[in-house]
Amino acid sequence: NNINELEQGSIESMKWLCDVCKSAEFDSYVDAFRHELKCRKQMFLELELSELQTLIQCEDQLSAERRAIRREQLKQAFEQKSR
């Protein structure tokens, strides 16, 4: 019985660490679990934002390349008409 009380006491005094950010600490598993859900959601939002920014940069680069190609095509067409 004393062993069970000691085990129960150590479980109650146990701290729970967030598995996502590895910095938030909680007194209960439930609180840690709730935080982890929020932490994962934030992590995915940041990841999605990062991917979106990468896609926008790629689109911008592609647009610039397309404009350069179009300018060259127009220049060549103008030069041919001028002859």
Steps between C-alpha positions, in 0.01 A plus 500: 500500500786740579652419160175593326487829692862578402430417136184710507690790657772487236243489220316800646824699529604403147541780244383456142708649222357599162616252235476767230680810631692315773485805726151524650459309825173397666380345824239283332492281194172660389650850505805376310281326244291813442814709457647248255188525283540879484874469450457255209238724341738798520785290359287395202383858442860618496595217265212583267598868505858411417387278211268774376781755508720260303226452241454877468875547450499230231203666329674838511814352349299320233309819420826694465637232268181506293515881474863478386410241236206709382717814479752310290224370272359852455849639433563236234160560342565876491846449347355274230231758415758776486700325228 
